[in-house]
Amino acid sequence: MRQSVLFPKTRKDAPKDAESINHQLLVRGGFIDQLMSGSWTLMPLGFRVVTKINQIIREEMNAIGGQEMLMPVLHPKSIWEETGRWEKAKEIMYQFKMKDKEYGLAFTHEEVVMDLLRKNIKSYQDLPIYVYHFSTKFRDEARARSGILRGREFMMKDLYSAHVSESDLMDYYNKVKDAYSKIFKRIGFDFRVTEASGGVFTDKHTHEFQVMADGGEDFIYYCDNCDWGENKEIFAGKEGEKCPKCKNGKVKGAKSIEVGNIFPLGTWFAERMRVYYADDKGLKKPVWFGSYGIGPTRVMGTLVEVGHDEKGIIWPKAVAPYEVHLVELSGAKNAKKIYEELTQKGIEVLWDDREVGAGEKFADADLIGIPSRLVVSERNGDKIEWKERTSEKTELLSLDEIISKLES
């Protein structure tokens, strides 16, 4: 991609109402644009990042048997009334009337999946089922802030599983927990898995995947020695106490951002929506159900909250919008050739071919945060200056050496 035609251009100043780091840097870098409070456009750079996040999620969901589909976002009131959640969800769900019929905009899809199950399963031989989708969700946040971390309209990956028994549900629940850990490790997070209450979804305890961040709205307690952790709403102890699990470590507290959550929902939905299967003796049994969510746009915002410096964003290689930022300085004659050769090798390149000063180009490269910067100039001749975004060290390399380094 030639930066001269990239839409939009970078901005020197953050929006006046931008309180959070992700709001400031993602807007300045041209990754997102705010339509109104809680409503964001993913610009081309931002869309590339989220697409890569989604692909990592998709690969790990497929690896545990997930089948991808796409469900409607506009729901009739009637399906939510079957579970009694229409009234319960009034505070967060957009509900409205059109032509004497009432509808809601989905913030989750349990009822829709249950409806699909009762139409398509008959016996234990039809189970288990694992389905997921990426879709837009809507949530009536009273005060949408923190940039793209807390929106009224946002992207969500939600996976749903249906089972013949609690043991089968919990076996898969733990597989999803492991898959989520793989996802967040691949993305590049330092995270904790914490126990939490289920809120509007379930009365059972659930698990959250929390990234410790100064700009986080959550607060967690965790052990400095083992993997124990709890959300502040269910932790009865105090910071500094012995870990309730390993007894050796100490309990520490930290602000955090939730990037994923998993819910063992049991038979609650099946009993209310009459979703049954016939077991091997022909007896009618309710389906056991689980729900598992990750917000890809929230993940992008969290990456910026924990990955930045005074100059701009620092993207992990796995989800950066491009692999390298090729910066062409005045007088360089070989930039186009280098761009074409890298592209032919399958390397993703953002080529700064703009007719602006070197200082502006370097500042924009730091702001956008692509992992590797390549500088071509008249002074360097056939050599190319290589610099990592996380380092001040530079080295002069040949194009072959750079290709070898990138491919390895």
Contacts in CASP RR format, 6 or more apart in sequence:
PFRMAT RR
TARGET T0000
AUTHOR 0000-0000-0000
METHOD contacts of the structure
MODEL  1
MRQSVLFPKTRKDAPKDAESINHQLLVRGGFIDQLMSGSWTLMPLGFRVV
TKINQIIREEMNAIGGQEMLMPVLHPKSIWEETGRWEKAKEIMYQFKMKD
KEYGLAFTHEEVVMDLLRKNIKSYQDLPIYVYHFSTKFRDEARARSGILR
GREFMMKDLYSAHVSESDLMDYYNKVKDAYSKIFKRIGFDFRVTEASGGV
FTDKHTHEFQVMADGGEDFIYYCDNCDWGENKEIFAGKEGEKCPKCKNGK
VKGAKSIEVGNIFPLGTWFAERMRVYYADDKGLKKPVWFGSYGIGPTRVM
GTLVEVGHDEKGIIWPKAVAPYEVHLVELSGAKNAKKIYEELTQKGIEVL
WDDREVGAGEKFADADLIGIPSRLVVSERNGDKIEWKERTSEKTELLSLD
EIISKLES
1 322 0 8 1.000
1 349 0 8 1.000
1 350 0 8 1.000
1 351 0 8 1.000
2 351 0 8 1.000
2 353 0 8 1.000
3 350 0 8 1.000
3 351 0 8 1.000
3 352 0 8 1.000
3 353 0 8 1.000
3 354 0 8 1.000
3 364 0 8 1.000
4 353 0 8 1.000
4 354 0 8 1.000
4 355 0 8 1.000
6 44 0 8 1.000
6 45 0 8 1.000
6 350 0 8 1.000
7 43 0 8 1.000
7 44 0 8 1.000
8 30 0 8 1.000
8 33 0 8 1.000
8 43 0 8 1.000
9 30 0 8 1.000
10 28 0 8 1.000
10 29 0 8 1.000
10 30 0 8 1.000
10 364 0 8 1.000
10 367 0 8 1.000
10 368 0 8 1.000
11 27 0 8 1.000
11 28 0 8 1.000
11 29 0 8 1.000
11 30 0 8 1.000
12 28 0 8 1.000
13 28 0 8 1.000
14 23 0 8 1.000
14 24 0 8 1.000
14 25 0 8 1.000
14 27 0 8 1.000
14 28 0 8 1.000
15 23 0 8 1.000
15 24 0 8 1.000
15 27 0 8 1.000
15 34 0 8 1.000
18 24 0 8 1.000
18 27 0 8 1.000
18 147 0 8 1.000
19 145 0 8 1.000
19 146 0 8 1.000
19 147 0 8 1.000
20 145 0 8 1.000
20 146 0 8 1.000
20 147 0 8 1.000
20 149 0 8 1.000
20 215 0 8 1.000
20 305 0 8 1.000
21 215 0 8 1.000
21 304 0 8 1.000
21 305 0 8 1.000
21 308 0 8 1.000
22 146 0 8 1.000
22 147 0 8 1.000
22 148 0 8 1.000
22 149 0 8 1.000
22 300 0 8 1.000
22 301 0 8 1.000
22 302 0 8 1.000
22 304 0 8 1.000
22 305 0 8 1.000
23 146 0 8 1.000
23 147 0 8 1.000
23 148 0 8 1.000
25 304 0 8 1.000
25 308 0 8 1.000
25 312 0 8 1.000
25 313 0 8 1.000
25 367 0 8 1.000
26 32 0 8 1.000
26 46 0 8 1.000
26 147 0 8 1.000
26 148 0 8 1.000
26 300 0 8 1.000
26 301 0 8 1.000
26 304 0 8 1.000
26 313 0 8 1.000
27 33 0 8 1.000
27 34 0 8 1.000
28 312 0 8 1.000
28 367 0 8 1.000
29 45 0 8 1.000
29 313 0 8 1.000
29 364 0 8 1.000
29 367 0 8 1.000
29 368 0 8 1.000
30 43 0 8 1.000
30 45 0 8 1.000
30 46 0 8 1.000
31 42 0 8 1.000
31 43 0 8 1.000
31 45 0 8 1.000
31 46 0 8 1.000
31 49 0 8 1.000
31 300 0 8 1.000
31 321 0 8 1.000
32 40 0 8 1.000
32 41 0 8 1.000
32 42 0 8 1.000
32 43 0 8 1.000
32 46 0 8 1.000
32 148 0 8 1.000
33 40 0 8 1.000
33 41 0 8 1.000
33 43 0 8 1.000
34 40 0 8 1.000
34 41 0 8 1.000
34 147 0 8 1.000
35 41 0 8 1.000
37 144 0 8 1.000
37 145 0 8 1.000
37 152 0 8 1.000
38 141 0 8 1.000
38 144 0 8 1.000
38 147 0 8 1.000
38 150 0 8 1.000
38 151 0 8 1.000
38 152 0 8 1.000
38 153 0 8 1.000
39 151 0 8 1.000
39 152 0 8 1.000
39 153 0 8 1.000
40 147 0 8 1.000
40 148 0 8 1.000
40 151 0 8 1.000
40 153 0 8 1.000
40 154 0 8 1.000
40 297 0 8 1.000
42 50 0 8 1.000
42 297 0 8 1.000
45 321 0 8 1.000
45 368 0 8 1.000
46 300 0 8 1.000
46 321 0 8 1.000
48 321 0 8 1.000
48 322 0 8 1.000
49 300 0 8 1.000
49 303 0 8 1.000
49 315 0 8 1.000
49 319 0 8 1.000
49 320 0 8 1.000
49 321 0 8 1.000
50 155 0 8 1.000
50 296 0 8 1.000
50 297 0 8 1.000
50 300 0 8 1.000
52 318 0 8 1.000
52 319 0 8 1.000
52 320 0 8 1.000
53 187 0 8 1.000
53 296 0 8 1.000
53 299 0 8 1.000
53 300 0 8 1.000
53 319 0 8 1.000
54 134 0 8 1.000
54 157 0 8 1.000
54 296 0 8 1.000
56 183 0 8 1.000
56 186 0 8 1.000
56 187 0 8 1.000
56 318 0 8 1.000
56 319 0 8 1.000
57 134 0 8 1.000
57 157 0 8 1.000
57 183 0 8 1.000
57 294 0 8 1.000
57 296 0 8 1.000
58 68 0 8 1.000
58 134 0 8 1.000
60 179 0 8 1.000
60 180 0 8 1.000
60 182 0 8 1.000
60 183 0 8 1.000
60 186 0 8 1.000
61 68 0 8 1.000
61 132 0 8 1.000
61 157 0 8 1.000
61 159 0 8 1.000
61 179 0 8 1.000
62 68 0 8 1.000
63 179 0 8 1.000
64 130 0 8 1.000
64 172 0 8 1.000
64 175 0 8 1.000
64 176 0 8 1.000
64 179 0 8 1.000
65 130 0 8 1.000
66 130 0 8 1.000
66 131 0 8 1.000
66 132 0 8 1.000
66 159 0 8 1.000
67 130 0 8 1.000
67 131 0 8 1.000
67 132 0 8 1.000
68 131 0 8 1.000
68 132 0 8 1.000
68 133 0 8 1.000
68 134 0 8 1.000
69 131 0 8 1.000
69 132 0 8 1.000
69 133 0 8 1.000
70 133 0 8 1.000
70 134 0 8 1.000
70 135 0 8 1.000
71 106 0 8 1.000
71 109 0 8 1.000
71 112 0 8 1.000
71 113 0 8 1.000
71 133 0 8 1.000
71 135 0 8 1.000
72 106 0 8 1.000
72 112 0 8 1.000
73 105 0 8 1.000
73 106 0 8 1.000
73 135 0 8 1.000
73 136 0 8 1.000
73 137 0 8 1.000
73 138 0 8 1.000
74 103 0 8 1.000
74 104 0 8 1.000
74 105 0 8 1.000
74 106 0 8 1.000
75 103 0 8 1.000
75 104 0 8 1.000
75 105 0 8 1.000
75 106 0 8 1.000
75 111 0 8 1.000
75 112 0 8 1.000
76 101 0 8 1.000
76 102 0 8 1.000
76 103 0 8 1.000
76 104 0 8 1.000
77 86 0 8 1.000
77 95 0 8 1.000
77 101 0 8 1.000
77 102 0 8 1.000
77 103 0 8 1.000
77 104 0 8 1.000
79 111 0 8 1.000
79 112 0 8 1.000
79 115 0 8 1.000
80 86 0 8 1.000
80 89 0 8 1.000
80 104 0 8 1.000
80 111 0 8 1.000
82 111 0 8 1.000
82 272 0 8 1.000
82 273 0 8 1.000
83 110 0 8 1.000
83 111 0 8 1.000
83 268 0 8 1.000
83 269 0 8 1.000
83 272 0 8 1.000
83 273 0 8 1.000
84 272 0 8 1.000
85 111 0 8 1.000
85 200 0 8 1.000
86 93 0 8 1.000
86 95 0 8 1.000
88 200 0 8 1.000
89 107 0 8 1.000
89 200 0 8 1.000
91 140 0 8 1.000
92 107 0 8 1.000
92 139 0 8 1.000
92 140 0 8 1.000
92 141 0 8 1.000
92 200 0 8 1.000
93 104 0 8 1.000
93 105 0 8 1.000
93 107 0 8 1.000
93 138 0 8 1.000
93 139 0 8 1.000
93 140 0 8 1.000
94 104 0 8 1.000
94 105 0 8 1.000
94 138 0 8 1.000
94 140 0 8 1.000
95 102 0 8 1.000
95 103 0 8 1.000
95 104 0 8 1.000
96 102 0 8 1.000
96 103 0 8 1.000
96 104 0 8 1.000
97 103 0 8 1.000
105 138 0 8 1.000
106 112 0 8 1.000
106 135 0 8 1.000
106 137 0 8 1.000
106 138 0 8 1.000
107 137 0 8 1.000
107 138 0 8 1.000
107 139 0 8 1.000
108 137 0 8 1.000
108 158 0 8 1.000
108 201 0 8 1.000
108 291 0 8 1.000
109 133 0 8 1.000
109 135 0 8 1.000
109 158 0 8 1.000
109 160 0 8 1.000
110 160 0 8 1.000
110 201 0 8 1.000
110 265 0 8 1.000
110 269 0 8 1.000
110 289 0 8 1.000
110 291 0 8 1.000
111 269 0 8 1.000
111 273 0 8 1.000
113 131 0 8 1.000
113 160 0 8 1.000
113 162 0 8 1.000
113 289 0 8 1.000
114 269 0 8 1.000
114 270 0 8 1.000
114 273 0 8 1.000
114 275 0 8 1.000
114 287 0 8 1.000
114 289 0 8 1.000
115 273 0 8 1.000
116 131 0 8 1.000
117 129 0 8 1.000
117 162 0 8 1.000
117 275 0 8 1.000
117 287 0 8 1.000
118 273 0 8 1.000
118 274 0 8 1.000
118 275 0 8 1.000
118 276 0 8 1.000
120 126 0 8 1.000
121 127 0 8 1.000
121 129 0 8 1.000
121 162 0 8 1.000
121 275 0 8 1.000
121 277 0 8 1.000
121 287 0 8 1.000
122 277 0 8 1.000
122 278 0 8 1.000
123 277 0 8 1.000
123 278 0 8 1.000
123 279 0 8 1.000
123 282 0 8 1.000
124 164 0 8 1.000
124 277 0 8 1.000
124 278 0 8 1.000
124 279 0 8 1.000
124 280 0 8 1.000
124 285 0 8 1.000
126 277 0 8 1.000
127 162 0 8 1.000
127 163 0 8 1.000
127 164 0 8 1.000
127 277 0 8 1.000
127 287 0 8 1.000
128 161 0 8 1.000
128 162 0 8 1.000
128 163 0 8 1.000
128 164 0 8 1.000
128 168 0 8 1.000
128 172 0 8 1.000
129 161 0 8 1.000
129 162 0 8 1.000
130 159 0 8 1.000
130 160 0 8 1.000
130 161 0 8 1.000
130 172 0 8 1.000
131 159 0 8 1.000
131 160 0 8 1.000
132 157 0 8 1.000
132 158 0 8 1.000
132 159 0 8 1.000
132 160 0 8 1.000
132 292 0 8 1.000
133 157 0 8 1.000
133 158 0 8 1.000
134 155 0 8 1.000
134 156 0 8 1.000
134 157 0 8 1.000
134 296 0 8 1.000
135 155 0 8 1.000
135 156 0 8 1.000
135 158 0 8 1.000
136 153 0 8 1.000
136 154 0 8 1.000
136 155 0 8 1.000
136 156 0 8 1.000
137 153 0 8 1.000
137 154 0 8 1.000
137 155 0 8 1.000
137 156 0 8 1.000
138 152 0 8 1.000
138 153 0 8 1.000
139 151 0 8 1.000
139 152 0 8 1.000
139 154 0 8 1.000
140 152 0 8 1.000
141 150 0 8 1.000
141 151 0 8 1.000
141 152 0 8 1.000
144 150 0 8 1.000
144 151 0 8 1.000
144 152 0 8 1.000
146 215 0 8 1.000
146 216 0 8 1.000
146 217 0 8 1.000
147 301 0 8 1.000
148 154 0 8 1.000
148 297 0 8 1.000
148 298 0 8 1.000
148 300 0 8 1.000
148 301 0 8 1.000
149 216 0 8 1.000
149 217 0 8 1.000
149 257 0 8 1.000
149 298 0 8 1.000
149 301 0 8 1.000
149 302 0 8 1.000
149 305 0 8 1.000
150 217 0 8 1.000
154 295 0 8 1.000
154 297 0 8 1.000
154 298 0 8 1.000
155 295 0 8 1.000
155 296 0 8 1.000
155 297 0 8 1.000
156 293 0 8 1.000
156 294 0 8 1.000
156 295 0 8 1.000
156 296 0 8 1.000
157 293 0 8 1.000
157 294 0 8 1.000
157 295 0 8 1.000
157 296 0 8 1.000
158 291 0 8 1.000
158 292 0 8 1.000
158 293 0 8 1.000
159 176 0 8 1.000
159 291 0 8 1.000
159 292 0 8 1.000
159 293 0 8 1.000
160 289 0 8 1.000
160 290 0 8 1.000
160 291 0 8 1.000
160 292 0 8 1.000
161 169 0 8 1.000
161 172 0 8 1.000
161 173 0 8 1.000
161 176 0 8 1.000
161 289 0 8 1.000
161 290 0 8 1.000
161 292 0 8 1.000
162 287 0 8 1.000
162 288 0 8 1.000
162 289 0 8 1.000
162 290 0 8 1.000
163 169 0 8 1.000
163 172 0 8 1.000
163 287 0 8 1.000
163 288 0 8 1.000
163 289 0 8 1.000
163 290 0 8 1.000
164 277 0 8 1.000
164 279 0 8 1.000
164 285 0 8 1.000
164 287 0 8 1.000
164 288 0 8 1.000
165 288 0 8 1.000
166 266 0 8 1.000
166 288 0 8 1.000
168 288 0 8 1.000
169 264 0 8 1.000
169 266 0 8 1.000
169 288 0 8 1.000
169 289 0 8 1.000
169 290 0 8 1.000
170 264 0 8 1.000
172 290 0 8 1.000
173 262 0 8 1.000
173 264 0 8 1.000
173 290 0 8 1.000
176 262 0 8 1.000
176 292 0 8 1.000
177 193 0 8 1.000
177 207 0 8 1.000
177 262 0 8 1.000
180 209 0 8 1.000
180 260 0 8 1.000
180 262 0 8 1.000
180 292 0 8 1.000
180 294 0 8 1.000
181 191 0 8 1.000
181 193 0 8 1.000
181 209 0 8 1.000
183 294 0 8 1.000
184 191 0 8 1.000
184 209 0 8 1.000
184 211 0 8 1.000
184 259 0 8 1.000
186 318 0 8 1.000
187 299 0 8 1.000
187 303 0 8 1.000
187 316 0 8 1.000
187 318 0 8 1.000
187 319 0 8 1.000
188 303 0 8 1.000
188 316 0 8 1.000
188 318 0 8 1.000
189 211 0 8 1.000
189 259 0 8 1.000
189 302 0 8 1.000
189 303 0 8 1.000
189 306 0 8 1.000
190 211 0 8 1.000
190 212 0 8 1.000
190 306 0 8 1.000
191 209 0 8 1.000
191 210 0 8 1.000
191 211 0 8 1.000
191 212 0 8 1.000
191 259 0 8 1.000
192 209 0 8 1.000
192 210 0 8 1.000
192 212 0 8 1.000
192 220 0 8 1.000
192 222 0 8 1.000
192 227 0 8 1.000
192 229 0 8 1.000
192 256 0 8 1.000
193 207 0 8 1.000
193 208 0 8 1.000
193 209 0 8 1.000
193 210 0 8 1.000
193 227 0 8 1.000
193 229 0 8 1.000
194 207 0 8 1.000
194 208 0 8 1.000
194 209 0 8 1.000
194 210 0 8 1.000
194 220 0 8 1.000
194 221 0 8 1.000
194 222 0 8 1.000
194 229 0 8 1.000
194 230 0 8 1.000
194 231 0 8 1.000
195 205 0 8 1.000
195 206 0 8 1.000
195 207 0 8 1.000
195 208 0 8 1.000
195 229 0 8 1.000
195 230 0 8 1.000
195 231 0 8 1.000
195 234 0 8 1.000
196 205 0 8 1.000
196 206 0 8 1.000
196 207 0 8 1.000
196 208 0 8 1.000
196 230 0 8 1.000
196 231 0 8 1.000
196 233 0 8 1.000
196 234 0 8 1.000
196 261 0 8 1.000
197 205 0 8 1.000
197 206 0 8 1.000
197 231 0 8 1.000
197 233 0 8 1.000
197 234 0 8 1.000
198 204 0 8 1.000
198 205 0 8 1.000
198 206 0 8 1.000
198 263 0 8 1.000
201 263 0 8 1.000
201 265 0 8 1.000
201 291 0 8 1.000
202 263 0 8 1.000
202 264 0 8 1.000
202 265 0 8 1.000
202 266 0 8 1.000
202 268 0 8 1.000
204 263 0 8 1.000
204 264 0 8 1.000
204 265 0 8 1.000
204 266 0 8 1.000
205 234 0 8 1.000
206 261 0 8 1.000
206 262 0 8 1.000
206 263 0 8 1.000
206 264 0 8 1.000
207 261 0 8 1.000
207 262 0 8 1.000
208 218 0 8 1.000
208 231 0 8 1.000
208 258 0 8 1.000
208 260 0 8 1.000
208 261 0 8 1.000
209 258 0 8 1.000
209 259 0 8 1.000
209 260 0 8 1.000
209 261 0 8 1.000
210 218 0 8 1.000
210 220 0 8 1.000
210 231 0 8 1.000
210 256 0 8 1.000
210 257 0 8 1.000
210 258 0 8 1.000
210 259 0 8 1.000
211 256 0 8 1.000
211 257 0 8 1.000
211 259 0 8 1.000
211 302 0 8 1.000
211 305 0 8 1.000
211 306 0 8 1.000
212 220 0 8 1.000
212 254 0 8 1.000
212 255 0 8 1.000
212 256 0 8 1.000
212 306 0 8 1.000
213 255 0 8 1.000
213 256 0 8 1.000
213 257 0 8 1.000
213 302 0 8 1.000
213 305 0 8 1.000
213 306 0 8 1.000
214 255 0 8 1.000
214 305 0 8 1.000
215 255 0 8 1.000
215 257 0 8 1.000
215 305 0 8 1.000
216 255 0 8 1.000
216 256 0 8 1.000
216 257 0 8 1.000
216 305 0 8 1.000
217 255 0 8 1.000
217 257 0 8 1.000
218 231 0 8 1.000
218 232 0 8 1.000
218 255 0 8 1.000
218 256 0 8 1.000
218 257 0 8 1.000
218 258 0 8 1.000
219 231 0 8 1.000
219 232 0 8 1.000
219 253 0 8 1.000
219 254 0 8 1.000
219 255 0 8 1.000
219 256 0 8 1.000
220 229 0 8 1.000
220 230 0 8 1.000
220 231 0 8 1.000
220 232 0 8 1.000
220 253 0 8 1.000
220 254 0 8 1.000
220 256 0 8 1.000
221 229 0 8 1.000
221 230 0 8 1.000
221 232 0 8 1.000
221 235 0 8 1.000
221 237 0 8 1.000
221 239 0 8 1.000
221 251 0 8 1.000
221 252 0 8 1.000
221 253 0 8 1.000
222 228 0 8 1.000
222 229 0 8 1.000
222 230 0 8 1.000
222 251 0 8 1.000
222 252 0 8 1.000
222 253 0 8 1.000
222 254 0 8 1.000
223 229 0 8 1.000
223 243 0 8 1.000
223 245 0 8 1.000
223 246 0 8 1.000
223 249 0 8 1.000
223 250 0 8 1.000
223 251 0 8 1.000
223 252 0 8 1.000
224 243 0 8 1.000
224 249 0 8 1.000
224 250 0 8 1.000
224 252 0 8 1.000
225 243 0 8 1.000
225 246 0 8 1.000
225 248 0 8 1.000
225 249 0 8 1.000
225 250 0 8 1.000
226 243 0 8 1.000
226 245 0 8 1.000
226 246 0 8 1.000
226 248 0 8 1.000
226 249 0 8 1.000
227 245 0 8 1.000
228 243 0 8 1.000
228 244 0 8 1.000
228 245 0 8 1.000
228 246 0 8 1.000
237 251 0 8 1.000
238 251 0 8 1.000
239 251 0 8 1.000
239 252 0 8 1.000
239 253 0 8 1.000
240 250 0 8 1.000
240 251 0 8 1.000
240 252 0 8 1.000
241 250 0 8 1.000
241 251 0 8 1.000
242 248 0 8 1.000
242 249 0 8 1.000
242 250 0 8 1.000
242 251 0 8 1.000
243 249 0 8 1.000
243 250 0 8 1.000
243 251 0 8 1.000
244 251 0 8 1.000
257 298 0 8 1.000
257 302 0 8 1.000
257 305 0 8 1.000
258 298 0 8 1.000
259 294 0 8 1.000
259 295 0 8 1.000
259 298 0 8 1.000
259 299 0 8 1.000
259 302 0 8 1.000
260 293 0 8 1.000
260 294 0 8 1.000
260 295 0 8 1.000
261 292 0 8 1.000
261 293 0 8 1.000
262 290 0 8 1.000
262 291 0 8 1.000
262 292 0 8 1.000
262 293 0 8 1.000
263 290 0 8 1.000
263 291 0 8 1.000
263 292 0 8 1.000
264 290 0 8 1.000
265 289 0 8 1.000
265 290 0 8 1.000
265 291 0 8 1.000
266 288 0 8 1.000
266 289 0 8 1.000
266 290 0 8 1.000
267 286 0 8 1.000
267 287 0 8 1.000
267 288 0 8 1.000
267 289 0 8 1.000
268 289 0 8 1.000
269 275 0 8 1.000
269 289 0 8 1.000
270 276 0 8 1.000
270 286 0 8 1.000
270 287 0 8 1.000
270 288 0 8 1.000
270 289 0 8 1.000
271 286 0 8 1.000
275 286 0 8 1.000
275 287 0 8 1.000
276 284 0 8 1.000
276 285 0 8 1.000
276 286 0 8 1.000
276 287 0 8 1.000
277 284 0 8 1.000
277 285 0 8 1.000
277 287 0 8 1.000
278 284 0 8 1.000
278 285 0 8 1.000
279 285 0 8 1.000
300 319 0 8 1.000
303 315 0 8 1.000
303 316 0 8 1.000
303 319 0 8 1.000
304 313 0 8 1.000
307 313 0 8 1.000
307 314 0 8 1.000
307 315 0 8 1.000
308 314 0 8 1.000
311 363 0 8 1.000
311 366 0 8 1.000
311 367 0 8 1.000
312 366 0 8 1.000
312 367 0 8 1.000
312 369 0 8 1.000
313 367 0 8 1.000
313 368 0 8 1.000
313 369 0 8 1.000
314 369 0 8 1.000
314 389 0 8 1.000
314 390 0 8 1.000
315 321 0 8 1.000
315 369 0 8 1.000
315 370 0 8 1.000
315 371 0 8 1.000
315 389 0 8 1.000
316 371 0 8 1.000
317 323 0 8 1.000
317 371 0 8 1.000
320 369 0 8 1.000
320 370 0 8 1.000
320 371 0 8 1.000
321 348 0 8 1.000
321 350 0 8 1.000
321 368 0 8 1.000
321 370 0 8 1.000
322 348 0 8 1.000
322 349 0 8 1.000
322 350 0 8 1.000
322 370 0 8 1.000
323 347 0 8 1.000
323 348 0 8 1.000
323 349 0 8 1.000
323 370 0 8 1.000
323 371 0 8 1.000
323 372 0 8 1.000
323 406 0 8 1.000
324 342 0 8 1.000
324 347 0 8 1.000
324 348 0 8 1.000
324 349 0 8 1.000
324 350 0 8 1.000
324 370 0 8 1.000
324 371 0 8 1.000
324 372 0 8 1.000
324 373 0 8 1.000
324 374 0 8 1.000
324 406 0 8 1.000
325 349 0 8 1.000
325 350 0 8 1.000
325 352 0 8 1.000
325 365 0 8 1.000
325 368 0 8 1.000
325 369 0 8 1.000
325 370 0 8 1.000
325 372 0 8 1.000
325 373 0 8 1.000
325 374 0 8 1.000
326 335 0 8 1.000
326 338 0 8 1.000
326 339 0 8 1.000
326 342 0 8 1.000
326 349 0 8 1.000
326 350 0 8 1.000
326 351 0 8 1.000
326 352 0 8 1.000
326 374 0 8 1.000
326 376 0 8 1.000
327 352 0 8 1.000
327 361 0 8 1.000
327 362 0 8 1.000
327 365 0 8 1.000
327 373 0 8 1.000
327 374 0 8 1.000
327 375 0 8 1.000
327 376 0 8 1.000
328 335 0 8 1.000
328 351 0 8 1.000
328 352 0 8 1.000
328 353 0 8 1.000
328 376 0 8 1.000
329 358 0 8 1.000
329 361 0 8 1.000
329 375 0 8 1.000
329 376 0 8 1.000
329 377 0 8 1.000
329 378 0 8 1.000
330 357 0 8 1.000
330 358 0 8 1.000
330 377 0 8 1.000
330 378 0 8 1.000
331 377 0 8 1.000
331 378 0 8 1.000
332 376 0 8 1.000
332 377 0 8 1.000
332 378 0 8 1.000
333 378 0 8 1.000
334 376 0 8 1.000
334 381 0 8 1.000
334 382 0 8 1.000
335 351 0 8 1.000
335 353 0 8 1.000
335 376 0 8 1.000
336 353 0 8 1.000
338 374 0 8 1.000
338 376 0 8 1.000
338 384 0 8 1.000
338 399 0 8 1.000
339 349 0 8 1.000
339 351 0 8 1.000
341 399 0 8 1.000
341 403 0 8 1.000
342 349 0 8 1.000
342 399 0 8 1.000
342 402 0 8 1.000
342 403 0 8 1.000
342 406 0 8 1.000
343 349 0 8 1.000
345 403 0 8 1.000
345 406 0 8 1.000
345 407 0 8 1.000
347 403 0 8 1.000
347 406 0 8 1.000
347 407 0 8 1.000
350 368 0 8 1.000
350 370 0 8 1.000
352 361 0 8 1.000
352 364 0 8 1.000
352 365 0 8 1.000
354 361 0 8 1.000
365 373 0 8 1.000
366 389 0 8 1.000
369 389 0 8 1.000
370 389 0 8 1.000
371 388 0 8 1.000
371 389 0 8 1.000
371 390 0 8 1.000
372 386 0 8 1.000
372 387 0 8 1.000
372 388 0 8 1.000
372 389 0 8 1.000
372 406 0 8 1.000
373 385 0 8 1.000
373 386 0 8 1.000
373 387 0 8 1.000
373 388 0 8 1.000
373 389 0 8 1.000
374 384 0 8 1.000
374 385 0 8 1.000
374 386 0 8 1.000
374 387 0 8 1.000
374 402 0 8 1.000
375 384 0 8 1.000
375 385 0 8 1.000
375 387 0 8 1.000
376 384 0 8 1.000
376 385 0 8 1.000
377 385 0 8 1.000
380 396 0 8 1.000
382 398 0 8 1.000
382 399 0 8 1.000
383 396 0 8 1.000
383 397 0 8 1.000
383 398 0 8 1.000
384 396 0 8 1.000
384 397 0 8 1.000
384 398 0 8 1.000
384 399 0 8 1.000
384 402 0 8 1.000
385 394 0 8 1.000
385 395 0 8 1.000
385 396 0 8 1.000
386 394 0 8 1.000
386 395 0 8 1.000
386 396 0 8 1.000
386 397 0 8 1.000
386 402 0 8 1.000
386 405 0 8 1.000
387 393 0 8 1.000
387 394 0 8 1.000
397 405 0 8 1.000
END
